Amino acid sequence: MKDLYKKAKRLVIAIIGFTVLLIGVLMIATPGPSILVIPLGLAILATEFIWARRLLNNVRGPLQDKALRPFRWFKRRFL
């Protein structure tokens, strides 16, 4: 019974994650915040799949560095 529950949970997460990821990919060609929706889909998939967690970490690392760069500059300069 527990095995069936785990498989059902994994299937639901996969369906939701891939749906959000597909919507994000479609937003690349249409107006929309694809840069936010694609990582959200990967984050949903990363709760159950290791490949999605690795991909999310590869995407998140460089973006996080670029986003925090102005704050680091401010901290070095004024604090």
C-alpha positions as CSV (number, residue, x, y, z in Angstrom):
1,M,0.0,0.0,0.0
2,K,2.8,2.4,0.8
3,D,4.5,1.6,-2.4
4,L,1.4,2.5,-4.4
5,Y,1.1,5.8,-2.5
6,K,4.7,6.7,-3.3
7,K,4.3,5.9,-7.0
8,A,1.1,7.9,-7.1
9,K,2.7,10.9,-5.4
10,R,5.7,10.7,-7.8
11,L,3.3,10.6,-10.8
12,V,1.3,13.6,-9.6
13,I,4.5,15.6,-8.9
14,A,5.8,14.7,-12.4
15,I,2.6,15.7,-14.1
16,I,2.4,19.1,-12.2
17,G,6.2,19.8,-12.6
18,F,6.3,19.0,-16.3
19,T,3.1,21.0,-16.9
20,V,4.6,24.1,-15.2
21,L,7.9,23.5,-17.0
22,L,6.1,23.3,-20.4
23,I,4.2,26.5,-19.7
24,G,7.5,28.2,-18.9
25,V,9.0,27.0,-22.1
26,L,6.0,28.2,-24.0
27,M,6.3,31.6,-22.3
28,I,9.7,32.0,-24.0
29,A,7.9,32.6,-27.3
30,T,4.9,34.3,-25.8
31,P,4.7,37.2,-23.3
32,G,5.2,36.0,-19.8
33,P,7.7,35.5,-17.0
34,S,9.4,32.4,-18.4
35,I,12.5,33.2,-16.4
36,L,10.5,32.6,-13.2
37,V,8.2,29.8,-14.3
38,I,10.9,27.4,-15.7
39,P,12.9,27.3,-12.4
40,L,9.6,26.8,-10.6
41,G,8.8,23.8,-12.7
42,L,12.3,22.5,-12.1
43,A,11.9,23.1,-8.3
44,I,8.7,21.0,-8.3
45,L,10.4,18.2,-10.2
46,A,13.4,18.4,-8.0
47,T,11.4,17.3,-5.0
48,E,11.3,13.8,-6.5
49,F,13.9,13.6,-9.3
50,I,17.6,13.9,-8.8
51,W,18.2,15.0,-12.5
52,A,15.9,17.9,-11.9
53,R,17.7,18.9,-8.7
54,R,21.1,18.9,-10.5
55,L,19.7,20.9,-13.4
56,L,18.1,23.4,-11.0
57,N,21.4,23.8,-9.1
58,N,23.3,24.4,-12.4
59,V,20.7,27.1,-13.4
60,R,20.4,28.6,-10.0
61,G,24.2,29.0,-9.3
62,P,25.1,31.5,-12.0
63,L,21.8,33.4,-11.7
64,Q,22.2,33.7,-8.0
65,D,25.7,35.1,-8.4
66,K,24.6,37.7,-10.9
67,A,21.6,38.7,-8.7
68,L,23.7,39.1,-5.6
69,R,26.6,41.0,-7.2
70,P,25.2,44.5,-6.6
71,F,24.6,43.7,-2.9
72,R,28.1,42.4,-2.5
73,W,29.5,45.5,-4.1
74,F,27.5,47.7,-1.8
75,K,28.5,45.7,1.2
76,R,32.2,46.0,0.3
77,R,32.0,49.7,-0.5
78,F,29.9,51.0,2.3
79,L,29.7,48.5,5.2
